[in-house]
Structures are given as structure tokens and as C-alpha cells.
Amino acid sequence: MQAFVNGYDISCCTLCPRKCGADRTQTKGFCGGGDIIYAARSALHHWEEPCISGTRGSGTIFFSGCSLRCCFCQNVSISAERFGAPVSISQLEECMLKLQRQGAHNINFVTGSHYAPWITEAVRTVRSRLHIPIVWNSSGYESMEVLRMLDGIVDIYLPDFKYLYKETASCYAGAADYPEIAAAALKEMYRQTGKPAFDEDGLLQRGMIVRHLVLPGHRHESMVLLSALSELLPMEEILLSLMGQYTPPTEHLPYKNLNRKLTTMEYQSVLKHAQELGFDGFSQELSSAQSRYTPEFNLEGIPYEQDNE
């Protein structure tokens, strides 16, 4: 039996590139999503890029589940273990309006692709009352189906470009198609938003920031990835956020390189290459590779009922 959310049939889900075909009215998809939103946090967040967090913070809503699920994910408690509480569309609307009242510079949806039909319905309902940009913060593993839903909804795209080699993507995320999927998604995101536009305070109002996390043992792949990105999109019309915050998981992985932090040499060599290519944007201090920069997922700001715990 078909079941629709905002015009999308969730009885045979193909929202993400994995196209698992789950009947989300009866079971959960690969992503962990069923027929209702689950979220783990709705609060001001001060650790995004400066033009996103500003002085008052980004209004981040972290969703439970993920269609990529990298083995080293820092948010594993929500991406794989799927911690969170059920949130109705009307409750999601209230979360957005509350964050705006708290002074958020934007509404920042984190890993929301598997809930895109629900999220877009909520945004359309409150859009006339929202006076701040919508940010789509994702792994870059996006289907064209979802991106078409977001066209005209999202003001700022904040995607990762994680892997260039299918072998790496297959090994760490079981997604050998990640490089081609992400490249196509980045091009579509750029088409929708165009070059960056800032307000008088230097806060991003529209545009795209591409994030890349340098992984231990993969500096050469990172440099080739940045070269590929410079050919994929016009460098003068996107921002690059080069990240060195890789934090080894508490449980050892079967990949020796991922059980250590990034070295200064590894990160600096990739950063130098980005500068030589002419990218504009942001870089991190390696001191950011600490668990204290990972948000605490404790249902802060989530309007759930006690009996849903």
C-alpha cells in the first residue's frame, strides 16, 4: 500500500543513492529512518565555520540515522546507533521558530536527507515566519531526487566531499559509488545557490561551502581530491573548509591508520596544496581534534514526550 509524505511515496524508499526500497511504514531503511522523523538535538551551535556560526550560533537540528555511515563517524551515537526521539512535522516547525527566537543566524539541518519530504514540508509551512537562511549540512552522498526537493528551499549548502577513490569509499563506508554521486551532487548544489553572498556582518546568506576532512594516511588522496574539486566547480564561487579534526573512535577499527590522529605534516601538506590551487575559505587548527567539539546528543531542544524515551 502506498503512503505519501509531501507527495513522496515512503512505502518503497529511494531517497538516498543506496535505494534500498524499504517500506518505511513497516520497517526502517538502511539509513535507520522510518515513517516519522527522529532527532537528537535542536540547539545553538558555535563550532561551524565563522560565517555560519557568527556570534550567536547556528540553529542546528541533528537528525538520527545516516545513509552513508562512515566507520569513523564522530557522531556514531546518532548516525549508526540512531539515538533520538520522534518529532512530528509540527514539532519540527516549532524547533525552527524557537531557534530563530533564540537568535540563531540560520537553521542548520544536519544529516537530514532521509527525512527530506518531512523537512521540506515543515520549511514551506513556516517559511513566511523565518527570516534567516536554511543550511543543508550533509555527507555529500545525495540523490538528485532529494536535491530536486530542496531546490528553492535551501539557501546554503554545506556538503562534505569525503572520498575521491571508490576503493576508499567502499572500505570506509561501503559506498563505492560515493565519488561519482558526490561530484554530481556538488554540481547540482552549486547550480541552485550560485556564488556566496554575505550580509553586512560577514554572515553567509547564500552559497556553498565544501568541507573536506583530511584522514590519517590519505593526504595524497586529499590533494588529488582538491585538484579534482578545482576542476569540478569554479573556485572563485565556492568556499572550501579544510578540516583537520579527525578524532579516532574509542573502539579500534580494522584500519591501523584510522586509529591515530592526523599529523601536522599530513594536514599542512594538504593545506599548502589547497592554497596553491587558489581556494578561498577556512582551515582548522589540529587542536580541534578533540571530542569536546562534538555536540552532546541529549535531546536538547527536542519537544518529545517522556513516554517516548
Residue, then its C-alpha position, 0 to 999 in steps of 0.5 A: m500500500q502506498a503512503f505519501v509524505n509531501g507527495y513522496d511515496i515512503s512505502c518503497c524508499t529511494l531517497c538516498p543513492r543506496k535505494c534500498g526500497a524499504d517500506r518505511t511504514q513497516t520497517k526502517g531503511f538502511c539509513g535507520g529512518g522510518d515513517i516519522i522523523y527522529a532527532a537528537r538535538s535542536a540547539l545553538h551551535h558555535w563550532e561551524e565555520p565563522c560565517i555560519s556560526g557568527t556570534r550567536g550560533s547556528g540553529t542546528i537540528f541533528f537528525s538520527g540515522c545516516s545513509l552513508r555511515c562512515c566507520f569513523c563517524q564522530n557522531v556514531s551515537i546518532s548516525a549508526e546507533r540512531f539515538g533520538a526521539p520522534v518529532s512530528i512535522s509540527q514539532l519540527e516547525e516549532c524547533m525552527l521558530k524557537l531557534q530563530r527566537q533564540g537568535a540563531h543566524n540560520i537553521n542548520f539541518v544536519t544529516g537530514s536527507h532521509y527525512a527530506p519530504w518531512i523537512t521540506e514540508a515543515v520549511r514551506t509551512v513556516r517559511s513566511r515566519l523565518h527570516i534567516p537562511i536554511v543550511w543543508n549540512s550533509s555527507g555529500y552522498e545525495s540523490m538528485e531526487v532529494l536535491r530536486m526537493l530542496d531546490g528553492i528551499v535551501d539557501i546554503y549548502l554545506p556538503d562534505f566531499k569525503y572520498l575521491y577513490k571508490e576503493t576508499a569509499s567502499c572500505y570506509a563506508g561501503a559506498a563505492d559509488y560515493p565519488e561519482i554521486a558526490a561530484a554530481a551532487l556538488k554540481e547540482m548544489y552549486r547550480q541552485t545557490g550560485k556564488p556566496a553572498f554575505d550580509e553586512d556582518g560577514l554572515l553567509q546568506r547564500g552559497m556553498i561551502v565544501r568541507h573536506l576532512v583530511l584522514p590519517g594516511h590519505r593526504h595524497e588522496s586529499m590533494v588529488l581530491l582538491s585538484a579534482l574539486s578545482e576542476l569540478l566547480p569554479m573556485e572563485e564561487i565556492l568556499l572550501s573548509l579544510m578540516g583537520q579534526y579527525t578524532p579516532p573512535t574509542e573502539h579500534l577499527p580494522y584500519k591501523n591508520l584510522n586509529r591515530k590522529l592526523t599529523t601536522m605534516e599530513y594536514q599542512s601538506v594538504l593545506k599548502h596544496a589547497q592554497e596553491l590551487g587558489f581556494d578561498g575559505f577556512s582551515q582548522e587548527l589540529s587542536s580541534a581534534q578533540s571530542r569536546y567539539t562534538p555536540e552532546f546528543n541529549l535531546e536538547g531542544i527536542p519537544y518529545e514526550q517522556d513516554n517516548e524515551 
